[in-house]
């Protein structure tokens, strides 16, 4: 049993190195297994790994290499016939939602969401289902209709979780094909048209331009066309419940951690909201959806290759820690933190860009919760202080000083608001009347 466990660990290491189907043949000797030929074929299809084990007599090294490179048709057929009886390890990435999960998804789609406008512009209050349909219809009218519509982020995790919890981020993914650079412009116009349709009838919609809408209702716009091809629109919300619309052609990394790797296909409920028994599928981009669900329900943090994540996932990692999550693999925790810090400082090399990113994250995920922001900054300070190995000492001190300054500002704001609760301020400024005599060099207090 120990030899087989070591074999599985060795195969996982091979899989990390080789990202294509391979056929490996080698001889393993051991007191329990004996000298046996273990043929293992990695069949890679949608994160499904199927090792097969056939026991035969040992071969010479030359015969072994020839067998590996030129397997005979008969042996291939026998492998296919023995597939049902072989020991199979599969990592399912999709599952169907239960009736309770579907009802929870319906409640999320029927929720009233608010898109706050800056200045005197009105707040757009709309049902999430109607918002998605309007955006999809606008895309179809522009001849760039999406293949599907998927829900991602905290809302998707809320739907598939065993217990209910509060979530702030709601991400919607529109998989589509960007045939050229003009496709990005078509997507932008379609999103703005959908927002104009949501505005009250009393608004003079003809005088509202795309640039005006961008400044009023859009918190963030992102366009990526180098390698990956996708765009993002983050709709503004004063309380941190921002809606992100992602239009994706190619995106290599679609998740940060296993607990936020779920994508739920919404097409059935969008087309037939009153369907009595819809079949709704959920997929985990983490790979093993059962493992991802276990992490979500047990509040565990796990990921793969954090150095591939934009920003390293550092800010999200600290956010999960403040919500009571723990590392799924404590022995790998410090190593992951070092990878996260290194990638974060690669993507945001100077203090100014770090502060802009940090402030935006706080506003998007915490809203006006100053106490939660303060606790988050304290934890972020500790992680950066303990796990940063890629910065010079003075650069590290600058980053820590920036985080400490933001935490201090929040503590002052919290103290002031606590003092002013009840309609009166705890410390009333003292008014003093000063008099400056002729030919005097200083003021004299009178009252």
C-alpha positions in Angstrom: 0.0 0.0 0.0 2.8 2.4 0.8 4.5 1.7 -2.6 1.2 2.5 -4.4 0.8 5.7 -2.4 4.3 6.7 -3.4 3.4 5.8 -7.0 0.4 8.1 -7.0 2.5 11.0 -5.6 5.1 10.4 -8.3 2.3 10.5 -11.0 1.0 13.8 -9.7 4.5 15.2 -10.0 4.7 13.9 -13.6 1.3 15.4 -14.4 2.5 18.8 -13.2 5.5 18.6 -15.5 3.7 17.1 -18.6 0.6 18.8 -19.8 -0.2 16.3 -22.7 -1.4 12.7 -22.8 1.5 10.4 -22.3 2.1 6.6 -22.0 4.6 5.6 -19.4 5.9 2.1 -18.8 8.4 1.3 -16.1 9.2 -1.5 -13.6 8.6 -1.1 -9.9 10.3 -3.4 -7.5 9.2 -3.8 -3.9 8.7 -6.4 -1.2 4.9 -6.1 -1.5 4.4 -5.6 -5.2 7.4 -7.5 -6.5 8.9 -6.9 -9.9 5.9 -6.0 -11.9 5.3 -3.9 -15.0 3.0 -1.0 -14.3 1.5 0.5 -17.3 -0.2 3.8 -16.7 -1.9 5.8 -19.3 -2.9 9.4 -18.5 -6.1 10.1 -20.4 -6.6 13.8 -20.0 -10.1 15.1 -20.9 -11.7 17.9 -18.9 -9.6 17.3 -15.9 -10.3 13.6 -15.9 -7.3 11.3 -15.1 -7.6 7.6 -15.6 -4.7 5.4 -14.5 -4.7 1.8 -15.5 -2.8 -1.0 -13.9 -2.0 -4.3 -15.7 0.3 -6.9 -14.1 2.6 -8.7 -16.4 6.1 -10.3 -16.3 9.0 -7.9 -16.4 10.5 -7.2 -19.8 14.0 -6.3 -20.8 14.8 -2.6 -21.0 14.9 -2.7 -24.9 11.5 -4.5 -25.1 10.1 -2.1 -22.5 11.0 1.0 -24.6 9.6 -0.6 -27.8 6.4 -1.5 -26.0 6.1 2.1 -24.7 6.6 3.7 -28.1 4.8 1.1 -30.3 1.9 -0.5 -28.4 0.3 -3.4 -30.4 -3.3 -3.1 -31.5 -4.2 -6.2 -29.5 -2.8 -4.7 -26.3 -4.7 -1.5 -27.0 -7.9 -3.4 -27.5 -7.4 -5.4 -24.3 -6.9 -2.2 -22.4 -10.2 -0.9 -23.7 -12.0 -4.1 -22.8 -10.5 -4.1 -19.3 -11.4 -0.5 -18.6 -14.5 -1.4 -16.6 -12.6 -3.7 -14.3 -9.5 -1.5 -13.9 -9.0 0.7 -11.0 -10.2 4.2 -12.1 -9.5 7.5 -10.4 -11.6 10.4 -11.9 -11.9 14.0 -10.9 -15.4 15.2 -11.9 -15.5 18.9 -12.5 -19.2 19.3 -13.0 -22.4 18.4 -11.1 -26.1 19.1 -11.3 -27.7 21.4 -8.7 -30.2 19.9 -6.3 -33.7 21.2 -5.9 -32.8 23.3 -2.9 -29.8 24.7 -4.7 -31.9 25.6 -7.7 -34.4 27.4 -5.4 -31.5 29.3 -3.9 -30.3 30.3 -7.3 -33.8 31.5 -8.2 -33.8 33.7 -5.1 -30.4 35.2 -6.2 -31.7 35.9 -9.7 -34.9 37.5 -8.3 -32.9 39.8 -6.0 -33.2 43.5 -6.6 -29.7 44.9 -7.2 -28.7 48.6 -7.2 -26.4 50.4 -9.5 -25.6 53.7 -7.9 -24.9 56.8 -10.0 -22.5 59.6 -9.2 -23.7 63.1 -8.6 -27.4 63.7 -9.3 -27.9 60.7 -11.5 -30.5 58.2 -10.3 -29.9 54.8 -8.8 -30.8 52.0 -11.1 -32.7 49.4 -9.2 -33.4 46.2 -11.2 -33.9 42.5 -10.8 -30.7 40.6 -11.5 -32.6 38.3 -13.9 -33.8 41.3 -15.9 -30.3 42.9 -16.0 -28.7 39.7 -17.4 -31.4 39.3 -20.0 -31.0 43.0 -21.1 -27.3 42.6 -21.5 -27.7 39.4 -23.4 -30.3 40.9 -25.7 -28.1 43.9 -26.4 -25.2 41.6 -27.3 -27.4 39.5 -29.6 -28.6 42.7 -31.3 -25.0 43.6 -32.0 -24.4 40.2 -33.6 -22.0 39.1 -30.8 -24.4 36.9 -28.8 -22.8 34.9 -25.9 -22.6 31.2 -26.0 -23.8 30.9 -22.4 -24.3 33.0 -19.3 -22.6 31.8 -16.2 -22.6 33.0 -12.6 -19.3 33.1 -10.7 -17.9 34.6 -7.5 -19.4 34.8 -4.1 -23.0 34.4 -5.4 -22.2 31.1 -7.1 -20.5 29.8 -3.9 -23.5 30.9 -1.9 -25.8 28.8 -4.2 -23.8 25.6 -4.0 -22.8 25.8 -0.3 -24.5 23.7 2.3 -25.1 26.7 4.7 -26.1 30.2 3.7 -23.7 33.0 4.2 -23.4 36.7 3.3 -21.6 37.4 0.0 -20.6 40.7 -1.6 -19.2 39.9 -5.1 -21.5 38.9 -7.9 -19.7 38.0 -11.2 -21.4 37.2 -14.5 -19.5 35.5 -17.3 -20.5 35.8 -20.9 -18.4 33.3 -23.0 -18.2 34.6 -26.5 -15.9 34.9 -29.6 -13.9 38.1 -30.2 -13.3 37.9 -33.9 -11.4 41.3 -34.0 -10.6 44.5 -32.1 -14.0 45.9 -33.0 -15.7 43.2 -30.9 -14.5 44.9 -27.8 -16.1 48.1 -28.9 -19.4 46.3 -29.7 -19.4 44.8 -26.2 -18.9 48.2 -24.7 -21.7 49.8 -26.7 -24.0 46.8 -25.8 -23.4 47.2 -22.1 -24.0 51.0 -22.2 -27.2 50.4 -24.2 -28.5 48.0 -21.6 -27.8 50.6 -18.8 -29.6 53.3 -20.8 -32.6 51.1 -21.1 -32.6 50.6 -17.3 -32.8 54.4 -16.6 -36.1 56.0 -15.6 -38.5 57.1 -18.4 -38.2 60.7 -17.2 -34.5 60.7 -18.2 -33.6 62.3 -21.5 -31.7 59.3 -22.8 -30.8 60.8 -26.1 -28.4 63.2 -24.5 -26.5 60.6 -22.5 -23.3 59.5 -24.2 -21.2 56.5 -23.6 -18.5 58.6 -21.9 -21.1 60.0 -19.5 -22.3 56.5 -18.6 -18.7 55.4 -18.0 -18.1 58.1 -15.5 -21.5 57.7 -13.7 -22.3 54.0 -13.4 -19.0 52.1 -14.2 -16.5 51.7 -11.4 -13.9 49.8 -13.4 -13.3 48.8 -17.0 -10.7 46.3 -18.1 -9.7 45.2 -21.6 -7.2 42.3 -22.1 -6.1 41.4 -25.6 -2.5 40.1 -25.1 -2.6 36.3 -25.0 -5.9 36.2 -23.1 -8.9 38.0 -24.7 -11.6 39.3 -22.3 -13.1 42.5 -21.0 -14.7 43.4 -17.7 -17.2 46.1 -16.5 -17.7 46.6 -12.8 -21.0 48.4 -12.0 -20.8 50.9 -9.2 -22.4 50.2 -5.8 -21.8 52.3 -2.7 -22.2 49.4 -0.3 -19.6 47.1 -1.9 -22.1 44.7 -3.6 -20.6 45.4 -7.1 -21.7 43.4 -10.1 -19.0 42.5 -12.5 -19.8 41.6 -16.2 -17.0 39.5 -17.8 -17.0 38.9 -21.5 -14.5 36.1 -22.1 -13.0 34.7 -25.3 -9.9 33.2 -23.7 -8.9 33.3 -20.1 -6.2 30.9 -18.8 -6.8 31.5 -15.1 -10.5 31.7 -14.2 -10.3 31.3 -10.4 -8.2 32.3 -7.5 -9.1 29.7 -4.8 -11.1 26.5 -4.8 -14.0 28.2 -2.8 -14.5 30.8 -5.6 -14.0 28.5 -8.6 -17.7 27.6 -9.2 -19.4 28.6 -12.4 -23.2 28.0 -12.7 -24.8 28.0 -16.2 -27.9 30.2 -16.1 -29.4 29.7 -19.6 -32.2 27.3 -18.5 -33.5 29.7 -15.9 -33.1 32.8 -18.1 -35.1 31.3 -20.9 -37.7 29.6 -18.8 -37.9 31.2 -15.3 -40.9 29.1 -14.4 -39.5 25.8 -15.4 -40.7 23.2 -12.7 -37.6 21.0 -12.8 -34.7 22.7 -14.6 -31.4 20.9 -15.0 -28.8 23.4 -13.9 -25.1 22.4 -14.0 -22.3 23.8 -11.9 -18.6 23.5 -12.8 -15.5 24.0 -10.7 -12.5 25.4 -12.5 -10.4 24.1 -9.6 -10.8 20.6 -11.2 -12.3 18.4 -8.6 -15.7 19.8 -7.7 -16.2 17.5 -4.7 -12.9 18.7 -3.2 -13.9 22.3 -3.9 -17.3 21.8 -2.2 -15.6 20.2 0.8 -13.3 23.3 1.1 -16.3 25.6 0.8 -18.4 23.9 3.4 -15.5 23.4 5.8 -14.2 26.9 5.2 -10.8 25.8 3.9 -8.4 27.7 1.7 -6.6 25.9 -1.2 -5.4 26.8 -4.7 -3.1 25.7 -7.4 -0.1 27.6 -8.7 -0.8 31.0 -7.0 2.0 32.5 -9.0 -0.3 32.4 -12.0 -3.0 34.6 -10.4 -3.1 38.3 -11.2 -1.8 39.9 -7.9 -1.1 36.4 -6.6 -4.5 36.2 -4.9 -2.9 37.9 -1.9 -5.8 40.4 -1.2 -8.5 37.7 -1.6 -6.4 35.3 0.6 -6.4 37.8 3.5 -10.1 38.5 3.0 -10.8 34.7 3.4 -8.7 34.7 6.6 -10.7 37.6 8.1 -13.9 35.6 7.4 -12.6 32.6 9.4 -11.3 30.4 6.7 -8.2 28.2 7.4 -5.6 26.7 5.2 -6.5 23.3 3.8 -2.8 22.3 3.8 -1.2 24.1 6.8 2.3 22.7 5.9 2.0 24.6 2.5 0.6 27.8 3.9 3.8 29.8 4.3 5.0 28.7 0.9 1.8 29.8 -0.7 2.0 33.1 1.1 5.5 33.7 -0.4 4.3 33.0 -3.9 1.3 35.3 -3.4 3.4 38.2 -2.1 6.0 37.7 -4.8 3.4 37.8 -7.6 1.6 40.8 -6.0 4.7 42.9 -5.9 5.6 41.9 -9.5 2.2 43.1 -10.7 2.2 46.2 -8.5 5.9 47.2 -8.1 5.6 50.6 -6.6 3.8 51.9 -3.4 1.4 54.1 -5.3 0.0 51.3 -7.5 -0.2 49.0 -4.4 -2.3 51.7 -2.5 -4.6 52.2 -5.5 -5.2 48.5 -5.8 -5.7 48.1 -2.0 -8.1 51.0 -1.7 -10.2 49.7 -4.7 -10.4 46.2 -3.1 -11.5 47.7 0.2 -14.2 49.8 -1.5 -15.4 46.9 -3.7 -15.7 44.2 -0.9 -16.2 46.1 2.4 -18.2 49.2 1.4 -18.6 51.3 4.5 -17.6 48.6 7.1 -14.7 50.4 8.6 -14.2 47.9 11.4 -13.9 45.0 8.9 -11.5 47.1 6.8 -9.3 47.8 9.8 -9.1 44.1 10.8 -8.3 43.2 7.2 -5.5 45.7 7.0 -4.0 44.4 10.3 -4.0 40.8 8.9 -2.6 42.0 5.5 0.2 43.8 7.4 1.1 40.5 9.2 1.2 38.4 6.0 3.4 40.9 4.1 5.7 41.3 7.1 6.2 37.5 7.6 6.1 36.2 4.0 7.7 38.8 1.8 11.0 37.6 0.5 11.3 39.3 -2.9 11.6 43.0 -1.8 14.5 45.0 -0.7 14.3 46.0 3.0 13.5 49.6 2.3 10.7 48.6 -0.3 9.2 46.3 2.3 9.2 49.1 4.9 7.5 51.4 2.5 4.7 49.0 1.8 4.2 48.2 5.4 4.1 51.9 6.2 1.4 52.4 3.6 -0.7 49.6 5.0 -0.2 51.0 8.6 -1.2 54.5 7.5 -4.4 53.3 6.0 -5.2 51.3 9.1 -4.5 54.4 11.3 -6.8 56.5 9.1 -9.6 54.0 9.6 -9.1 53.9 13.3 -9.4 57.7 13.5 -12.6 57.6 11.5 -14.0 54.9 13.7 -13.2 56.8 16.8 -14.8 60.0 15.4 -18.0 58.2 14.4 -18.3 56.5 17.7 -17.9 59.8 19.5 -20.6 61.4 17.3 -23.2 58.7 17.7 -26.5 60.0 19.1 -26.5 63.3 17.3 -23.8 65.1 19.2 -20.0 65.1 18.9 -18.0 63.8 21.8 -15.3 66.5 21.6 -16.8 70.0 20.7 -14.1 72.3 19.4 -13.3 75.1 21.8 -13.8 78.7 20.4 -11.3 81.3 21.5 -11.3 85.0 20.7 -7.8 86.4 20.0 -6.7 90.0 20.1 -3.6 91.4 18.4 -2.4 94.6 20.1 -0.6 97.3 18.1 3.1 96.6 17.5 2.7 93.2 19.1 4.2 90.0 17.6 1.7 87.5 19.0 -2.0 87.1 19.7 -3.6 87.5 23.1 -6.5 85.2 24.0 -9.5 87.3 25.3 -12.3 84.7 25.7 
